[in-house]
Amino acid sequence: MMMKKEGCFIVALNVLIIFFSAKILFMKRIFFLGDTMYSFQSWWSFNTEGIRKGIIYLWNPYLCNGQAFIANIQTALFYPATLLFYIFGFTLGCKMFVFFHLFFTGLFMYLLARKLKITKESSFICAFIFSFGGYFLVQIEFFSAMGSYIWFPLIFLFLKESLENKQKIFFIVVSGITLSFQFFSGYTQILLYTVVALFLYVLLKSVQKTSAGKKYFLIFFIIGIIGLTISLVHFLPVLEGVFYSSRAKVSFSDAVNWTLPPLFLIKFILPSLFGKTCAVFFSENPFGNVFWAIRQYWLTTFYIGVLPLFFSLTALIFKHENKLWSYLFSLLIVSLIFASGKNPFFYLFFFCNPLARIFTHYASFIYLSVFSLILLCGIGMDYFLYEKNRLFFLFIKICFITALCFVFVFIIFGMKEKFLLFTPVQQEWLLRNVFVFFIFLTSSLILFFLKGKISIPLLKVLVITFIIVDLFMFGININPTIGDWFFKEKPANLKFIRERNDFSRIFFTPQAQTNRIMVGDVYQKAYKSLRDALQANIGLPYHVFYVYGYDFIPIAYYKSLLYKMKGKSPIVADTKMMDVLGGRYVFSYQDLNSQKLKLVRNDKVKIYENEDCFPRAFLVSEAKILHRKKILDYLMSPEFKPRREVVLAKNAITQKGEITDNKSERKYNPECLNGADNVRITDYQSNKVKIQANLRQNSWLILTDTYYPGWQVYINGKRDKIYRANYALRAVYLNKGTNKINFIYKPVTFKIGLYFTLFILFVLAGWGTKFCFKLY
């Protein structure tokens, strides 16, 4: 009978999720969001292509002249839920992925709340708020964040069981496995928060029971080791990518810029105060595309509902005797301190924790506050339903009436004074938000007055209904939808590029790349314009090569090269290095005046052809040796002769010894460019490149793909050295005659990680088999 009642609440949660997702489940529509289109569709479609061919794409040759695909954690290569994309494709897989995470987010929170002895009704509300609160709904745009978000309640549940249950080994193992899922999902910053939250719980448990403190920390350590070892197949390449990335150098000021202004805490009660909470902007948002004091709306959307917030405050004030109270209160305070950023505690956290210095969006620390408040809501709701403390009801009514009076005065004052600091549109928006809050606040007060005057079952129904209506009204329009044809329809400029492209790359002017100009009066048309222009990473699934592109962990020295080129010329296509990088087609929304650029397509986006563009692989006869710090300046100078020389760092070594200016200088032979010597790419794939070169003299072969550790080269079957050429590219030294050059990407980090992961999985599979035999 108890199981039937539990099942009813789980079924009810499922029905609500189906209702919320009806548009994407039963119609040919899909949630339509910027990062879904810019990044995740591109990355995961590319990933799916490889898996269906039986290959793991470790290298992405299409973005930024080549990037380590395995180093980008947001690709979620090994996350179990990405099987949905591998099997069903992107559009159907996306629908199932969202539904899967909405459901299991609520289910895991429900199980945790029940474990914490919260009643079924209140546990259901905790689960509903966790799935439909503002923080999770805005993560639907970011598949990696959504994937990371759902696992924390289950990890916390398993940790609690590990510390208290007799079957410690079982729960330690499943805790470690679940922790690895959170890593594999692709948003490691949430994993960092999870570790902070778990450590705080173990610390408080150790203080409460000092005799078991060492054992608690040992269990915590073992869970972390299991989770880390399972994750090594992806963790080590990501760690290597961070080392070579600009993310390894995040400054304190950059980190603080992405923290939460204290004023934004008012969004717990007025979620749209600073602009419409929506994943798309344009005319629908009276505040435009810029919020006050912070750049990303998804970092400051954490609405849990008016009544749940009062329940949370109730638990904080009146439930001190609850065993979990001290932990939830501490977690709330710690997360608010770290989310705000501008304080000594955040300073210590940032500089004493090496992992903290690779992240920026610390406003998302509010995630732990949301988690804490939701569980406190469950505790406070039970207190409201079953306790008869007159002091409590007197206090809460006074709070409600005070808040109502304040809001009422605010509305009257606003109508009279017109908020002189705001525009008329902002005044109207502000008053509308305050008025909505006034309605829900009044309704909440009515529920508190009904306490004791109606039966408990009816009061439960009213409370649950009120919370569901509140969050549905807030969240139903956060994530807009569009016909799934949008992701199936090919971009308008794709055919043009494919017909003319031969390993050449496309490039956007800095103005077009930075602003991502959207042409269209509604967001569908605007995003269609971006898609047709092949902006961001949109051409990746269609094998379009980019000089630019978005990657979660960009290679630092390649990024520095692009910045230097941007400083040299406002168009950048004017620079010699753009010729070397293979940027043949320049996309711009404005007319470009350059002698080397020829207009070849004039539509919503103008396409120019750079006729001086170099081929993907070419030969030079000389090597210029410079100190690494001087190379960028030399590449931008008139002295640089890209058709005859390669620029190497001073410590470059060949098998025959150190390269010096005297040994590397040869007379320039124009026959290299006239066909007497020739280079031909015979095979170009994600993880390997094959080239054949016929030479009449010793020469340098430059491949205009980025230099990165893990690439190996074999010349005529023998292993040779790859040089970092022209600051960011690859070069090899060739002797005259016929040469067969094979570049193969074999990162040692992936190989070592794979061995460790397979070993721990083999051990755990053996232990699991033995455990099952003992159990049955």
Disulfide bonds with the S-S distance in Angstrom:
none
